[in-house]
Amino acid sequence: MVSPGTLTALTALADGSQAEYEPTIDTETGAVSYPDAEMHLDAGDPNAFKLLESLAKREILGKTFEEKVYLCPGCGAEGMAYTTACPSCGSAHTVETELFEHLACGHIAAREAFEVGSEEYVCPDCEAHLDSLDEIESGHRHVCQDCGSYAEQPEHGLRCRDCGDIYTPGDATERVLCRYALTDEGIRWVEAQLAARESMVETLEERGFDARANTTVTTDRGDQPVHVYGEDELLDSRVVAAIHERPGREAASQLCDVAAAVDARPYLVTTLGSVEKDVVSIAEGADMRILSADTEGNLSNDYQITEGQRTSPSLVQRIASAVRQP
């Protein structure tokens, strides 16, 4: 099923007002979002990333790789930052430092600890004056400023911008971010949903209703988005209609709840010509009409009943199959 907000987001791609949906990463927090898609969605819709992914799996959208981000395994925040960390205590506060080792006593410390003047060196441990650097072995190590340990190489890590914890890259959850655009089949799918919605509006208007598409109705729980709402003030009659590919129990129950809240008759329109078996019993108990719309939007009373699980091709699959036929 597709919510009014989701259909609006897809319509923006279909009519060209939005070329594609691209990820945005907050440079300060690392949070990932799809604001251009989010602005169209309803409060009850999943977040934009989950929604776009689900539409891509249905082949309504195609996706193009953009970049990767990592999710913190501790708090779940997005956009972990790469860092290096101390192998001993895990602190990110490591500094590459030139170390001196006094060969006579074996003391190791930063070069600055040995320097007492220009070209003058004294061992900070045994306090021996060093006549030349031949008495010293030097090398670069990463020194931890928290625990004081040093290592030839720090460990690679990912630091969470929210909780501050550091994890190895293998512990973090990798997320691939993509741009999303309508496929050719997706365009035709959107057109079929819009045609069904428009036909429902026209049918209501022909019968004297003031009908609107992609609107909201006011209930005790606040404004609820609906595909179509029609009202005849003279006859004190109202209609709420929902457009779905193959409606199931959840879609039918949700429609009936909204219709009951505004004292309207519910109409459920399937663009695939079938509904799940449970929908019929819900319709009988709620005085709900079930209509079928073809790809041109033509409405009829004819529809098939399926056993809940999808056993026939989706509208996208049917469109793709028809396009591929010679």
C-alpha positions in Angstrom: 0.0 0.0 0.0 1.1 3.6 -0.6 0.2 6.5 1.7 -0.9 9.9 0.4 2.4 11.3 1.4 4.4 8.6 -0.3 2.4 9.0 -3.5 3.1 12.8 -3.3 6.8 12.1 -3.0 6.7 9.8 -6.0 4.6 12.3 -8.0 7.3 14.9 -7.5 9.7 12.5 -9.3 7.2 11.7 -12.0 6.4 15.3 -12.9 10.0 16.4 -12.8 9.7 18.8 -10.0 12.3 16.6 -8.2 14.9 14.9 -10.3 16.0 12.4 -7.6 16.2 12.1 -3.9 19.8 12.6 -2.6 21.2 12.0 0.9 22.2 14.9 3.1 24.8 14.5 5.8 25.0 17.0 8.7 28.7 18.0 8.9 28.4 18.5 12.6 26.4 15.6 13.8 26.9 13.1 11.0 23.1 12.5 10.8 21.9 11.3 7.4 18.6 12.4 6.0 16.6 12.8 2.7 15.0 16.2 3.3 13.5 16.5 -0.1 11.6 13.3 0.3 10.8 13.8 4.0 8.9 17.0 3.3 6.3 15.1 1.4 5.7 12.2 3.8 2.9 11.7 6.3 3.5 11.5 10.1 2.7 7.7 9.9 5.2 7.0 7.2 8.5 5.3 7.9 11.6 7.5 7.7 12.6 8.5 4.2 15.6 6.1 4.0 13.5 3.1 4.9 10.7 4.1 2.6 13.0 4.8 -0.4 14.7 1.4 0.2 11.4 -0.4 0.2 10.3 1.3 -3.0 13.7 0.4 -4.6 13.1 -3.3 -3.6 9.8 -3.1 -5.4 11.6 -1.7 -8.5 9.5 1.5 -8.4 12.8 3.3 -7.7 16.3 2.8 -9.0 19.2 3.7 -6.8 22.8 4.9 -7.5 25.6 4.6 -5.0 26.5 7.9 -3.3 28.7 7.0 -0.2 29.0 5.0 3.0 28.3 5.9 6.6 28.5 3.9 9.7 26.0 3.5 12.6 27.3 3.4 16.2 26.8 -0.1 17.6 26.3 1.4 21.0 23.7 4.2 20.6 22.7 3.7 16.9 23.7 7.2 15.8 24.6 7.8 12.2 27.7 9.2 10.6 30.6 7.9 12.8 33.9 9.7 12.1 37.2 7.9 11.3 39.9 8.3 14.0 43.0 6.6 15.3 43.1 5.2 18.8 45.5 4.0 21.5 45.9 0.2 21.3 46.2 0.1 25.1 43.3 2.2 26.4 41.3 3.1 23.3 41.7 6.9 23.6 41.7 8.9 20.4 44.1 11.4 22.0 47.3 10.0 20.4 50.0 12.2 19.0 52.8 11.1 16.6 56.0 11.9 18.6 59.7 11.6 18.1 61.1 9.5 20.9 64.6 9.3 22.2 66.1 6.3 24.0 69.2 6.8 26.1 71.2 3.8 25.2 73.2 3.8 28.5 70.3 3.6 30.9 67.5 2.6 28.5 65.2 5.5 29.4 62.7 6.5 26.6 61.0 9.9 26.4 60.0 12.5 23.9 62.7 14.5 22.3 61.6 17.6 24.1 62.2 15.9 27.4 65.9 15.5 26.5 66.5 19.0 25.2 67.9 21.5 27.6 69.2 24.0 25.0 70.3 24.4 21.5 71.9 21.1 20.6 72.2 20.2 24.3 70.7 17.1 25.7 70.4 15.6 29.2 68.8 12.3 30.0 65.7 13.2 32.2 66.1 9.9 34.1 69.8 9.5 34.9 70.6 13.1 34.3 73.7 12.2 32.2 74.8 14.9 29.8 74.9 13.6 26.3 77.8 14.7 24.2 76.4 13.6 20.9 73.3 12.0 19.5 75.3 8.8 19.0 74.3 8.0 22.6 70.7 8.1 21.6 68.5 6.0 19.4 65.5 7.9 18.0 62.3 6.9 16.3 58.7 8.0 15.8 55.9 6.5 17.8 52.2 7.4 18.5 52.1 8.4 22.1 48.8 8.3 24.1 48.2 11.5 26.0 45.9 9.7 28.4 47.7 6.6 29.5 51.2 7.4 28.3 51.7 4.2 26.3 53.2 4.4 22.8 52.9 2.2 19.7 54.4 2.1 16.3 51.0 2.4 14.7 47.7 3.4 16.4 44.6 1.3 15.8 42.0 2.4 13.2 38.7 3.3 14.7 35.3 5.0 14.3 34.2 7.6 16.8 30.6 8.2 17.5 29.7 11.9 17.4 26.8 11.3 19.8 28.1 9.1 22.6 31.8 9.6 22.0 32.7 5.9 22.1 35.2 4.5 19.7 34.8 1.1 17.9 36.8 -0.9 15.4 35.4 -0.5 11.9 34.2 -4.1 11.9 32.0 -3.5 14.9 30.0 -0.6 13.3 27.0 -1.1 11.1 27.8 -0.1 7.5 25.1 1.7 5.6 25.4 2.4 1.9 23.8 5.7 0.9 22.3 6.1 -2.6 20.4 8.5 -4.7 16.9 7.4 -5.7 15.0 8.0 -9.0 12.0 6.6 -10.6 12.5 3.6 -13.0 10.5 3.6 -16.2 8.2 1.0 -14.7 8.0 3.2 -11.6 6.8 6.1 -13.7 4.0 4.0 -15.2 3.1 2.7 -11.7 2.8 6.2 -10.3 0.7 7.2 -13.3 -1.7 4.2 -12.7 -2.2 5.3 -9.0 -2.8 8.9 -10.0 -5.2 7.9 -12.8 -7.2 5.8 -10.3 -7.2 8.7 -7.8 -8.3 11.2 -10.4 -11.1 8.9 -11.7 -12.4 8.6 -8.1 -12.5 12.4 -7.8 -14.2 12.8 -11.2 -16.8 10.1 -10.3 -17.7 11.8 -7.1 -17.9 15.2 -8.8 -20.3 13.8 -11.4 -22.5 12.7 -8.5 -22.6 16.2 -7.0 -19.8 15.9 -4.4 -17.2 18.5 -3.7 -14.2 16.1 -4.1 -10.5 16.7 -3.4 -7.5 14.6 -3.9 -4.5 14.3 -1.6 -6.1 16.1 1.3 -6.7 15.7 5.0 -9.8 15.1 7.2 -10.1 16.3 10.8 -10.7 13.6 13.4 -10.4 13.4 17.2 -6.8 12.3 16.7 -5.9 15.3 14.5 -5.7 15.7 10.8 -5.5 12.4 8.9 -4.1 12.3 5.3 -6.4 10.6 2.7 -6.2 10.0 -1.0 -9.7 11.3 -1.8 -12.4 13.1 0.2 -15.8 14.0 -1.1 -18.7 15.9 0.6 -22.2 16.6 -0.5 -23.5 19.3 1.9 -27.0 19.2 0.5 -27.5 15.5 1.2 -25.1 15.6 4.2 -23.1 12.8 2.7 -19.3 12.2 2.8 -16.9 9.7 1.1 -13.3 8.8 1.9 -11.4 6.8 -0.7 -8.0 5.1 -0.5 -6.0 4.0 -3.5 -3.8 0.8 -3.1 -2.2 -1.7 -5.4 -3.5 -4.8 -3.6 -5.2 -3.8 -0.3 -4.9 -6.0 2.8 -6.4 -6.0 6.2 -4.3 -3.1 7.5 -5.2 -0.8 4.6 -8.9 -1.7 4.9 -9.0 -1.2 8.7 -7.2 2.1 8.5 -9.6 3.4 5.9 -12.6 2.3 7.9 -11.3 4.0 11.0 -10.8 7.3 9.3 -14.1 7.1 7.5 -16.0 6.3 10.8 -14.2 9.3 12.5 -15.7 11.7 10.0 -19.0 9.8 9.4 -18.1 9.0 5.8 -18.6 6.0 3.6 -15.3 4.3 2.8 -14.3 3.3 -0.8 -11.3 1.1 -1.4 -9.8 1.2 -4.9 -7.4 -1.5 -6.0 -5.1 -0.8 -9.0 -4.2 -4.4 -9.3 -7.7 -5.7 -9.5 -7.5 -7.8 -6.4 -7.8 -7.6 -2.6 -6.9 -9.9 0.2 -9.6 -12.3 1.5 -9.8 -10.5 4.9 -10.7 -7.2 3.2 -14.0 -8.6 2.0 -15.2 -9.5 5.5 -14.1 -6.0 6.7 -16.0 -4.4 3.8 -19.2 -6.3 4.6 -19.1 -5.2 8.3 -18.3 -1.5 7.6 -20.4 -0.8 4.5 -17.2 -0.3 2.5 -17.3 -0.4 -1.3 -14.4 -2.1 -3.2 -13.7 -0.8 -6.7 -11.1 -1.8 -9.2 -9.1 0.6 -11.5 -7.2 -0.4 -14.6 -4.0 1.3 -15.6 -6.0 4.0 -17.4 -7.9 4.7 -14.2 -11.2 3.3 -15.4 -13.3 2.2 -12.4 -15.4 -1.0 -12.1 -17.0 -3.3 -9.5 -15.0 -6.3 -10.7 -12.1 -7.5 -8.5 -10.5 -10.8 -7.5 -9.9 -12.1 -4.0 -6.4 -13.5 -3.0 -5.3 -15.5 0.0 -3.3 -12.8 1.8 0.2 -13.7 0.4 1.0 -12.2 -2.9 0.5 -15.0 -5.5 0.2 -12.9 -8.7 2.7 -10.4 -10.2 2.6 -6.8 -8.8 1.6 -3.9 -11.0 5.3 -3.0 -11.6 6.1 -6.6 -12.6 3.1 -6.6 -15.0 4.1 -3.3 -16.5 7.7 -4.4 -16.9 6.5 -7.7 -18.6 4.3 -5.8 -21.0 7.1 -3.4 -21.9 9.5 -6.3 -22.7 7.0 -8.1 -24.9 7.8 -7.8 -28.7 
